[in-house]
Amino acid sequence: MTAYSTLSRKGQTVIPAEIRRLLGAEPGDHIVFEVVDGEVRLRVSKRKSLRSLLGSLPGVGPEDISAVRKTAYATKAREKFSNGDAGTDG
């Protein structure tokens, strides 16, 4: 299949509809350009949803989240009060 598109002054082009359909490209997908032996290869990298990333990092149980939250609150409180007392003896 051969399709044509024109390059704009800003370096932009439109991927023809038949090529987008053939590649399964949808709004939000990334287009990857690879130069191989002087030719450009184009492929679609599907956008990943947050749900698809579940399980990609080590699990954190609810008890761990509570501990992290408590630590974060304590750290933020220390920062707030230590910055607020700058220049005093207390």
Summary of the structure (lengths in Angstrom):
residues: 90
radius of gyration: 25.5
end to end distance: 76.3
largest distance: 77.5
contacts: 138
relative contact order: 0.08
helix: 37%
strand: 16%
